[in-house]
Amino acid sequence: MTTFRKPLVINMKNYSEIGGPDSLKLATVAKNIADDNKIEIVLAPPQNALLALSMSVDLPLICQHIDDALIGSSTGFIVPEIAKSYGAIGSLINHSEHRTDIATVQHLVHRLRRLNMLSIVCARDVEEIELLSRFSPDFVAIEPPELIGTGIAISKANPSIIVNSIKVAKKNSNQTGILCGAGIVEKSDVEKALQLGANGILVASGIVKATSWSKKILELASGMK
């Protein structure tokens, strides 16, 4: 399984800015910046872009969501085995825009681990970090939903939630890192999150909706050093 020390994870969501061939344009920009600056960049494209991007750009790709459905007769579901065959190395789980019950989160973390795939489990607060980190996912991402897409960074608006999330995650698992998400839009947001002890960043609109993808990715990536 691919492991990451300090990843910048870009969730492309279903924003119109990355529709059609534009998803490849963003992926190509990210790939060039990752190579030139020795930065770990991971993309979460729309599910239907996984195969095309994996065949075109040598960059780690993860699913935005995964289902704990059976491989085979499971129409409309995204199952880990097929996602892996399309080039995904892992998946987000329990994003605030696609919540999953606790039992399913546990099953998915274990299922991805058996497939040597990366698991990034999203949590709304410290209480969820406390519960979800017991499953030892590769990462838990702290994302208070009230800050998502606001441009108000969690690292500045509520730094204590990052510190406390790290404490409870370490108490439950020595192999689970913390990603900081919600409202990340500038270099100082990234630097502050890492200073507080986060292991990486999860960002979406801060990059995808930027007027210049290359400038914004470079800016945030510079905060990862």
C-alpha positions in Angstrom: 0.0 0.0 0.0 1.2 3.5 -0.8 2.0 5.4 2.4 2.2 9.1 2.9 4.2 11.2 5.3 2.6 14.6 4.8 -0.1 14.6 2.0 -2.0 17.4 0.4 -5.3 15.8 -0.4 -7.4 17.6 -3.0 -11.1 16.6 -3.0 -12.4 17.7 -6.5 -16.0 17.0 -5.4 -18.5 17.6 -8.3 -17.7 21.2 -8.9 -18.4 22.4 -12.4 -14.9 23.7 -12.7 -13.6 20.1 -13.1 -16.3 18.8 -15.4 -15.3 16.8 -18.5 -11.6 17.3 -19.7 -11.0 19.9 -17.0 -10.5 17.2 -14.4 -7.4 16.1 -16.4 -6.2 19.7 -16.6 -6.3 20.0 -12.8 -4.7 16.6 -12.4 -1.9 17.5 -14.8 -1.2 20.8 -12.9 -1.1 18.9 -9.6 1.2 16.3 -11.0 3.7 18.8 -12.3 3.8 20.7 -9.0 4.1 17.5 -7.0 7.1 16.5 -9.1 8.8 19.8 -9.2 8.4 20.5 -5.5 8.7 17.0 -4.1 5.2 17.4 -2.5 2.8 14.5 -1.8 -0.4 15.4 -3.6 -3.4 13.0 -3.6 -6.5 13.6 -5.8 -10.0 12.6 -5.1 -11.8 13.1 -8.5 -15.4 12.3 -9.3 -15.8 8.5 -9.4 -16.5 8.4 -13.1 -13.1 10.1 -13.8 -11.0 7.6 -11.9 -10.0 5.3 -14.8 -9.3 8.1 -17.3 -7.1 10.0 -14.9 -5.3 6.9 -13.7 -4.4 6.1 -17.3 -3.2 9.6 -18.0 -1.5 11.0 -14.9 0.9 9.3 -12.6 -0.6 10.7 -9.4 -2.2 8.9 -6.4 -6.0 8.9 -6.8 -8.6 8.0 -4.2 -12.4 7.7 -4.3 -14.6 10.4 -2.8 -16.8 7.7 -1.3 -16.9 3.9 -1.2 -19.7 1.5 -0.5 -19.6 -1.7 1.5 -21.6 -3.6 -1.1 -20.7 -6.9 -2.7 -18.6 -7.1 -5.8 -20.9 -8.4 -8.5 -24.6 -7.7 -8.5 -24.5 -4.3 -6.8 -25.7 -1.9 -9.4 -25.0 1.8 -8.8 -22.6 1.1 -5.9 -18.8 1.9 -5.8 -17.1 -1.1 -4.4 -13.5 -1.2 -3.3 -12.3 -4.0 -5.6 -13.6 -2.3 -8.8 -12.3 1.1 -7.6 -8.9 -0.4 -7.2 -9.1 -1.9 -10.7 -9.8 1.7 -12.0 -6.6 3.0 -10.4 -7.8 4.1 -6.9 -5.3 3.6 -4.1 -7.9 4.3 -1.4 -11.0 6.3 -0.5 -12.5 9.0 1.7 -15.1 7.5 4.1 -17.8 9.3 5.9 -17.4 12.7 4.4 -19.8 15.2 5.8 -21.6 15.4 2.4 -21.9 11.6 2.3 -22.2 10.3 5.8 -21.9 6.6 6.7 -23.0 4.7 9.8 -20.3 3.6 12.2 -20.6 -0.1 11.5 -20.1 0.5 7.8 -17.1 2.8 8.5 -15.5 -0.1 10.4 -16.2 -2.6 7.7 -14.8 -0.3 5.0 -11.6 0.5 6.9 -10.9 -3.3 7.3 -12.0 -4.1 3.8 -9.6 -1.4 2.3 -6.8 -2.7 4.5 -7.2 -6.2 3.2 -6.9 -4.7 -0.3 -3.8 -2.7 0.7 -5.8 0.5 0.0 -5.7 3.8 1.9 -8.5 4.8 4.3 -9.2 8.4 5.1 -12.2 8.7 7.5 -13.8 12.1 8.0 -15.1 13.3 11.3 -17.1 16.3 12.4 -15.7 16.7 15.9 -13.4 15.3 18.6 -16.1 12.9 19.8 -16.2 11.3 16.3 -12.4 11.2 16.2 -12.5 9.3 19.5 -14.8 6.7 18.0 -13.5 6.4 14.5 -9.8 6.3 15.4 -10.4 3.0 17.2 -10.7 1.3 13.8 -7.1 2.4 13.0 -7.7 4.0 9.6 -4.6 5.4 7.9 -5.9 8.9 8.5 -8.8 10.7 10.2 -9.7 14.1 8.8 -11.2 16.6 11.1 -13.7 18.7 9.2 -16.3 20.7 11.2 -19.2 21.0 8.7 -19.9 24.6 9.6 -16.5 25.6 8.3 -16.5 23.6 5.0 -16.4 25.9 2.0 -16.4 29.1 4.1 -12.8 30.1 3.6 -12.5 30.3 7.4 -9.8 27.8 8.3 -10.2 25.4 11.1 -6.6 25.8 12.0 -7.3 29.5 12.9 -11.0 29.4 13.9 -10.7 26.4 16.2 -7.1 25.3 16.8 -8.0 23.4 19.9 -10.1 20.9 18.0 -7.0 19.9 16.0 -4.9 19.5 19.2 -7.6 17.5 20.9 -8.2 15.3 17.8 -4.5 14.4 17.7 -4.5 13.5 21.4 -7.5 11.1 21.2 -6.4 9.6 17.9 -2.9 8.8 19.3 -4.5 7.3 22.4 -6.5 4.9 20.2 -4.1 4.1 17.4 -0.4 4.6 16.8 -0.8 4.2 13.1 -3.5 6.8 12.4 -2.5 10.3 11.1 -4.6 13.5 11.3 -5.6 15.5 8.3 -6.9 19.0 8.7 -9.7 20.1 6.5 -12.5 22.8 6.3 -11.8 26.3 5.2 -8.2 25.9 4.1 -7.5 28.6 1.5 -4.0 30.1 2.1 -0.5 29.1 3.0 -0.8 30.3 6.6 -3.8 28.0 7.1 -1.6 25.1 6.1 1.4 26.2 8.2 -0.8 26.7 11.3 -2.4 23.2 10.9 1.0 21.5 10.7 2.4 23.5 13.6 -0.5 22.2 15.7 0.6 18.7 14.8 -1.6 17.7 11.8 0.0 15.2 9.4 -1.5 16.7 6.2 -4.3 18.8 4.6 -7.6 18.0 3.0 -8.8 20.8 0.7 -11.5 21.2 -1.9 -13.0 24.6 -3.0 -9.9 26.4 -1.8 -8.1 24.9 -4.8 -10.8 23.8 -7.3 -12.5 27.2 -7.3 -9.3 29.3 -7.3 -8.8 31.6 -10.3 -5.4 29.9 -10.9 -5.0 26.2 -10.0 -1.2 26.3 -10.4 -0.8 29.4 -8.2 -3.1 28.1 -5.4 -1.6 24.6 -5.3 1.9 26.1 -5.2 0.9 28.4 -2.4 -0.6 25.7 -0.3 2.1 23.2 -1.1 4.7 25.8 0.0 3.1 25.6 3.4 3.7 21.9 3.6 7.5 22.2 3.6 
